[in-house]
């Protein structure tokens, strides 16, 4: 796998040592996702599916899965 430019989400309430989502766009346009505490496990998706997911997060479609 080529070297990707991983972008890491900001630290949440768990502090700086909490695992965070990291996202990178590959040269072929596919979106790569991993957790900062398990960088060898990578999930790959299409730009269209990633955009649909982001729209869903912004619309609150996944709020039922969060705590409190």
C-alpha positions in Angstrom: 0.0 0.0 0.0 1.3 3.4 -0.9 1.9 6.0 1.9 -1.3 7.9 2.6 -1.8 11.2 4.2 -3.9 10.2 7.2 -6.1 12.9 8.8 -7.0 12.4 12.4 -10.2 13.7 14.1 -9.8 15.9 17.2 -9.5 14.4 20.6 -12.9 14.1 22.3 -13.8 14.0 25.9 -11.7 10.9 26.4 -8.4 12.8 26.2 -5.5 12.7 23.9 -4.7 8.9 24.5 -8.2 7.8 23.3 -8.4 6.1 19.9 -9.6 8.3 17.1 -10.8 7.8 13.6 -8.2 8.4 10.9 -9.2 9.0 7.2 -7.1 9.1 4.0 -7.9 9.4 0.3 -5.9 7.1 -1.9 -4.6 8.2 -5.3 -7.4 6.1 -6.9 -10.0 8.1 -4.9 -11.0 5.4 -2.5 -11.5 6.3 1.1 -9.4 4.5 3.7 -10.5 4.4 7.4 -8.7 3.1 10.5 -8.5 3.7 14.2 -5.4 5.3 15.6 -4.9 2.5 18.1 -5.1 -0.2 15.4 -3.5 1.3 12.3 -2.9 -2.0 10.5 -6.6 -2.6 10.2 -7.9 -0.5 7.4 -11.4 -0.4 5.9 -11.8 0.9 2.3 -14.9 2.4 0.8 -16.0 4.4 -2.2 -16.3 8.2 -2.2 -20.1 8.0 -2.7 -20.5 5.7 0.3 -18.3 8.0 2.4 -20.3 11.1 1.4 -23.5 9.3 2.2 -22.1 8.4 5.7 -21.0 12.0 6.4 -24.4 13.4 5.3 -26.0 10.9 7.7 -23.8 11.9 10.6 -24.5 15.6 10.0 -28.3 14.8 9.8 -28.2 13.0 13.1 -29.1 9.6 11.7 -26.7 7.8 14.0 -27.4 9.7 17.2 -29.2 6.6 18.6 -25.9 4.8 18.7 -24.2 7.4 20.9 -24.1 7.5 24.7 -26.2 9.9 26.7 
